[in-house]
Amino acid sequence: QLQLEESGGGFVQPGGSLRLSCAASGLDFYAIGWFRQAPGKEREGVSCINRSGGGTNYADSVKGRATISRDSAKNTVYLQMNSLKPEDTAVYYCAARRNYSGTLYLRDYNYWGQGTQVTVSS
């Protein structure tokens, strides 16, 4: 059973940056997606990365402000978020699927972490 652990969330002012991490043993065998859920809203896809790290995708809402990457040696996938806005406030989840490619669709993922809170406010 794959156990995903997110970290790196916190409180940041608008315009600031955060780097979220998703770690698990054996992560190399999975494509990873990052999702977020704001209060009162549905969970939505933010970004994804394929198993090799050579293919990535981003939601329009974060394109140009987010970078997803993976470090196989550390069994970790990162989501770097820059120029944060109040509307980025949400619980961020990483998810894994045992396929080569990632997607931005919740239904495609089998394993989920517990989430990490990101709050953007002045």
MARTI-729795 format. One line per 8 residues: number of its first residue (from 1); their letters; for each residue x, y, z of C-alpha. Coordinates in Angstrom, 3 decimals, padded with zeros to 6 digits. Each point is the difference from the previous one (the first is absolute). Layout:
<atoms>
NUM = a = X Y Z ~ ... .
</atoms>
This chain:
<atoms>
1 = qlqleesg = 000.000 000.000 000.000 ~ 001.492 003.290 -001.089 ~ -000.028 002.627 002.742 ~ 000.392 003.552 -001.202 ~ 001.081 002.758 002.331 ~ -000.315 003.664 -000.910 ~ 001.895 002.807 001.672 ~ 000.991 003.589 -000.593 .
9 = ggfvqpgg = -003.315 001.755 000.400 ~ -000.400 003.058 002.135 ~ -001.010 003.621 000.180 ~ 001.402 002.372 -002.605 ~ -000.720 003.532 -001.143 ~ -001.228 000.720 -003.532 ~ 002.886 -000.067 -002.414 ~ 001.912 -002.469 002.116 .
17 = slrlscaa = 001.185 -003.523 -000.762 ~ -000.272 -003.470 001.441 ~ 001.429 -003.352 -000.933 ~ -002.222 -002.959 000.714 ~ 001.438 -003.488 000.291 ~ -001.556 -003.416 -000.514 ~ 002.063 -002.908 001.261 ~ -000.434 -003.759 000.027 .
25 = sgldfyai = 002.120 -003.085 -000.335 ~ -000.117 -001.368 -003.528 ~ -001.335 003.169 -001.570 ~ 001.973 -000.654 -003.198 ~ -002.635 -002.482 -001.140 ~ -002.787 002.578 000.015 ~ -001.128 003.043 -001.847 ~ -000.881 002.764 002.454 .
33 = gwfrqapg = -002.627 002.680 000.052 ~ -000.516 002.983 002.244 ~ -003.541 001.033 000.811 ~ -001.550 002.613 002.230 ~ -003.274 000.597 001.727 ~ -001.116 003.395 001.214 ~ -002.768 000.377 002.591 ~ -003.381 -000.603 -001.577 .
41 = keregvsc = 001.496 -001.023 -003.339 ~ 000.691 -003.246 -001.771 ~ 003.457 -001.484 -000.103 ~ 001.795 001.003 -003.180 ~ 003.119 -001.010 -001.852 ~ 002.978 002.335 000.231 ~ 002.893 -001.797 -001.624 ~ 001.314 -003.433 -000.889 .
49 = inrsgggt = 003.245 -001.684 -000.975 ~ 000.729 -003.271 -001.721 ~ 002.155 -002.771 001.420 ~ 003.186 001.117 -001.691 ~ -000.532 003.649 000.837 ~ 000.205 000.933 -003.655 ~ -003.655 000.863 -000.437 ~ -001.962 002.502 002.024 .
57 = nyadsvkg = -003.333 001.770 -000.176 ~ -001.562 002.934 001.814 ~ -003.435 001.413 000.568 ~ -000.529 003.367 -001.665 ~ -000.436 001.589 003.419 ~ 003.620 -000.710 000.974 ~ 001.741 -000.107 -003.372 ~ 003.084 002.196 000.070 .
65 = ratisrds = -000.007 000.101 003.809 ~ 000.492 -003.670 000.867 ~ 002.721 -002.517 -000.742 ~ -000.291 -003.706 000.709 ~ 003.099 -002.173 000.220 ~ 001.172 -003.260 001.459 ~ 003.149 -001.253 001.692 ~ 000.289 -003.754 -000.326 .
73 = akntvylq = 002.857 -000.208 002.472 ~ -002.212 001.534 002.660 ~ -003.254 -001.713 -001.053 ~ -001.576 003.432 -000.057 ~ -002.081 002.111 -002.349 ~ -000.005 003.758 000.442 ~ -002.435 002.732 -000.912 ~ 001.614 003.430 000.006 .
81 = mnslkped = -002.623 002.726 000.156 ~ 000.972 003.618 -000.642 ~ -001.906 003.279 -000.150 ~ -002.604 -001.476 002.296 ~ -003.459 001.532 000.070 ~ -002.742 -000.143 002.623 ~ -001.969 -002.254 -002.359 ~ 002.774 -002.585 000.310 .
89 = tavyycaa = -001.089 -000.570 003.589 ~ -000.974 -003.650 000.311 ~ 000.990 -003.379 001.344 ~ 002.472 -001.463 -002.460 ~ 000.086 -003.741 -000.592 ~ 002.361 -002.185 -001.927 ~ -001.259 -003.148 -001.666 ~ 001.594 -002.928 -001.783 .
97 = rrnysgtl = -000.976 -002.282 -002.858 ~ 001.906 -003.032 -001.193 ~ 000.137 001.180 -003.587 ~ 002.689 001.728 -001.971 ~ -001.849 003.275 -000.539 ~ -001.685 002.279 002.460 ~ -003.343 001.707 -000.487 ~ -001.914 002.807 001.668 .
105 = ylrdynyw = -003.040 -002.181 000.696 ~ -000.739 -001.243 003.506 ~ -001.576 -003.218 -001.247 ~ 003.291 -001.124 -001.543 ~ 001.835 -000.288 003.312 ~ 000.070 -002.894 002.431 ~ 002.012 001.372 002.896 ~ -000.387 003.267 001.878 .
113 = gqgtqvtv = 001.849 001.821 002.713 ~ -001.599 001.742 002.971 ~ 000.598 003.488 -001.354 ~ 001.868 003.113 001.065 ~ -001.617 003.383 000.597 ~ 001.107 003.014 -002.016 ~ -001.350 003.370 001.091 ~ 000.758 003.142 -001.988 .
121 = ss = -001.020 003.159 001.772 ~ 001.254 003.415 000.927 .
</atoms>
